[in-house]
Amino acid sequence: MKKGLLRKEIRVDELFNDGFINNSVQFNEVEVTTKANSSFVRGIDFSNSELIHEFDSEICVSSDEHLIKLHFSLEGTYCYQPLRHIKYLVQIPENHCNMFYYPTTQGKDIFFKGNAKSFEIYVKPRLLKDLLGSEFVYSFKKLKNAIENSNSFVLWDKSKFIPPSIRSKINDIIQCPYKGEVRKIYLESKLTVLLIDFLLGRQTSKLSKSNIKLLNSDYLALVRVENYIRKNLKDPLKIVDLADLAGFNATKLKRDFKKLYGVTIFKYITALRMEVAKSLIIQDGATIAHAAYEVGYANPQHFTTAFKRTMGYVPSELKPAVQ
């Protein structure tokens, strides 16, 4: 088999054998690295997450049963292309997410050259009905019809950004500090909250129901701005500079950013700073002063005030994770 034609064959019984929430949910991390024009992927073999494969950009995917997948592009860009129903190409830029339905037909996972990190959750379709009850029928009629007719389905035509609160929950799962039975209880609770917040939470459900009309070039410009914000939280983030980056004037940037991300650009920056600081304190054991500095606050008291206003409690109430 020539390089590049990797296969990911999902056998549902094996995938969920040691799964979560009544053996109906499983999560996975995928990492792609590129060195000297060669790309390597880790995480496509569920039975051995440390196994590394060399590949070009595509991974052939098949499943022996229907599955729902939530995909979060934490770094880099990802696409999924079903071999049937070509119109359901799923494109997920960096720091964006989407949900789609895997019938048993084949598809392709596509990663572009460079480095990428993804967090993916596989869900048995029946779980959503059990988890959401009547809300599933009310809010996900198109998905329900797709499942009944074995058709491909994608939640959003244009993938949505990962809200800071959702990204924080993903970090909690990836960085789980516990082992044994406690680990499973902890992860089940985190996965349950993540699924409910993703499917019905105020931010993502608002984005799902909104009819966002933007030129694709404007959409990509806003993605570029959001990516810059996330990677430069320590620096002053001025509207005029962000507008220049997007190629917009300040008024258009503020208007279109809120249209796409559901909050003002100022609130988004603050919320992201607070979530990153929270992670630094809990996961890395950082002091409040150090966490404040890492997210752009020279004065810890100003940071504490902003943190309480955003999170509803002061950072001194946070406790480092048990190692």
N, C-alpha and C positions, 0 to 999 in steps of 0.2 A: 504493500500500500504506500503510495507516494506521500511525501511530507505534505501536511496541510489538510489531508482528508481524515481528520480525527472523528471518532464517533462517540457520542454520549447516548447510550441505550438505557433508558430509565425503566427499570422493572419495579413496578409500584409496590409489590409485596416486600421486596428487599429495601426499597427506599424508606418505607414507613414502619419497618419491622421494629425499630427502636425510636419511633417518632414521638410527637408531642400531641396533646389534646386528643385523646382517644385514637392515637396512631393515625391521625389525619393531617398532620402538619409536619414538615421538615424544612430546615433551613440549611443554607450552604454559602460558603464564601469562595469566590473565584478571583484569582489574581493573574494578570498577564504582564510579563516583562519583556522588553525588547533590548537586545544587546547585539551590537555589530550586525545589524540587519537580520538577526534571527529572533523569532518570537517564541516565548515559552508560556505555557499556561499551567496553573496549579488549581485544583479544586473541581475538575470535571468528573473525576472518578470518586464517587461518593464513598466507596469502601476504603479509599486510601487518599486522604486529603493532602498528603505530603508528596504524592507522585507528580512529577513534572513532565510535561509533554512538549515537544517542539512542534510548531504548526505555523501555517501561513496566517490566515485570518478567520477561517470558517471552521465550525464544528458541526457535523451532521448530528441532529438530535431526533430521537424517536422515543415513544413511550408506549407501553403495552396497555395502558388505560388512560382515560381522559384525566387531565390535570389542569388546575388553575395555578398560574405562576405570578407572583409579585416580584418585580425586578427593580433594584435600586442601584443606579450607577454612581458609586461613591467617588470614582476617579475614572476618567476616560469615557469613551462613547461606545455604546453597545446597540446592536440591532438583532431582531429576530425576524426571520422570513419563513412563513409556512410554505410548503411546496404546493399545497392547495390554497385557494382563496388569496391570490397574490396581493390583492389590495390591502391585506392586513399586515403589511410591513410595519414592524414596531421599531421606532427609532428612539433611543433613550440617551440624551446627551449627559455629560458629567453633572452630578448632583441633581439628577432628575429621576423620575420613577414612573412606572406604569404597571398595569395588570392585564394579563391576557390569558386566553383559554387554549390549552393544548388538546386538540383532538388526537386520536391515536396515529394520525398520519405524520409524516416526517416534516422536519423544518431545519433551519440553520441558525445557529448562534454565530454572530459576526462581530468581531472585535477589530478595531482599526490599529494601525501601527502605533507603537508607543506603549505606555504603561496603563493598566486599567485595574480597578478593584470593583467588584460587584458583590452585593448581598442579595440573595434570592431566596424566596420562600415558596415552597410547593404545597399546594392545598388540595385535598380531595374535594370535589364539588359539593358533596352532601354536607360537608362541615359548615359551609356558609349558611345553609338553611338552618342547621342546628344552632349555630352561633348567633345568627341575626334574627331568627324567627320570621314573623310576618314582614319585618323590615326588608328582608332579602327579596321577597316577591315584589314589594312596593318600589324599592330603589334600584333593583337590578333585573328588570324585565327582559332587557336585551340579552343579558348574560344567560338568564334562565332559558330563553328561547334557543340561544346558541347551543347550550348543553343538550337540550331535548332533541335538537336536529343535527348534532355533531358538526356544527359549523365553527370556524375560527371566530374569535372575538377579541377585541382590544378595547380597554376602558376609555382611553382618550386618544383622539387623533394626533394631538401633539402632547407628548409626555409633559408632566407637571414637575415643578421643582420639589425637592424633598424639604418639607417644613422643618425648621430647627428642632421642634419637639419630636418629630418622627426620627430624625437623624440621631437624636440623643437616645431614643429607645433602641435603635439599631446598635449603637455603641455599647449600651448596657448588655445586649445579648452577646455581641462579639467578645466583650471584655468580662464575661461572667467570672466572678472571683471564687465560685464555689465548686465543689466536687461531689460525686456520688448522688444520693437521692435528693439532697438539698439542691444540687445543681438542676436536676430535672424540674423540681417544683418551682424554682426561681425562673427558669427559662419558659416554662409553661405559662406562668403569670405574665411575663414580659411579652411573649408572643401573642397571648390573648388580647392584651391591651393594645399592642401594635396593630393587630388585624382590625380591631374595632375602630381605633383612631384613624387608620388608613381608609377604611371603608365608609365610616359614618362620622368621623371627626369634623369639627367645624371648618378647619382650614381646607382639608382635602375635599370634603363634600361640597363646599362652596365653590371651589375651583371646578369640580366635576360638573356642576349644574350651570356654571356661567358659560355664556356663548362668547368666547374671546375671539375677536377678529383683529388679527395683526398680520401685516406683511411678513413673509418668512424671513426676509432680511432684517426686519425690526425684531422679530422673535429671537433670532440668532444673536443680534447685538445685545439684547437684554440678558441672554444666557451668558454672554461674554462678560458683562458687567457684574452679574451675580457671582460668577466664578472668580473674578478679580476681588470682589468684596470678601469672599470666603477665605481667600489665600492671603489677604493683607489686613486682617483685623487689627494688627498691632499699629498700623499706620493711620494717620488722619485720612478720613474718607470724605472728600469734599464733593458736593454735587457738581460743581463746575468741572472737576477733573473726571468724574464718572460720566458726565454728559459728553465730554470730549472723546472718551474711550468708546462710547456707543455711536458717536457721530450724530447726536441729537442736541437740541437746546435743552436747557434745564427743565423747562415746563413740560416738554414732551417726555423726557426721561421720567419725571415724577409721575405723570399721568399714566404712561404705558407700563411702568414698573408695577404700580398698584393694580392695574388692570390684569396683568399676568400673574403676579405673585399674591394678590389678595390683601396686601398691607402696604402702607407707605414705605418708601425706601429707608427712612429714618428708623421706623419701628422694626423693619427687617434686620437692619444692621445691629440694632441694640439687642434684639432677641437672639441673634446668632452669637453675638459676643457673650451673652449671659450663658447660653448653652455650652459654649466652648469652655468658659471659665468654670462652670459647674463640673464638667468632665475632668478638667485639670485638677480640681480640688478633690473630687471623689476618687478618680482612677489613678492619678499621679501623686496624690498627697501634697499638692502644691499649697503654699500659704495663700491667704487672701491677697496679700500685697503682690505676690508673684503672679497669681492668676489675673489680677487687675492689670498688671503691666503687660502681660502676654496678649491681652485683648484691647490694648490701646488706652488704658487709664493710668495716668501718672499719679493721680491722687486716689489712694484706696478708699477714702471716705466717699468720694464722688461715685466710685464703682459700687460701693455698698448701697448707696441711695438708689442708683439705677437698677441694681440687682433686685432690691426689695420691691421697687415699683413694677418691675417686669415679672418676677417670679412669685411675689407674694410673701416672701420670707427673706431673712438676711442670710448671707453666705456662711456666717459662723454656725448656722444650724446644720450645715452639711457635714457628713462624717466620711473620712477616707474609707475606701472599700477594704474588706477583710482580705488579707493575702493568704 
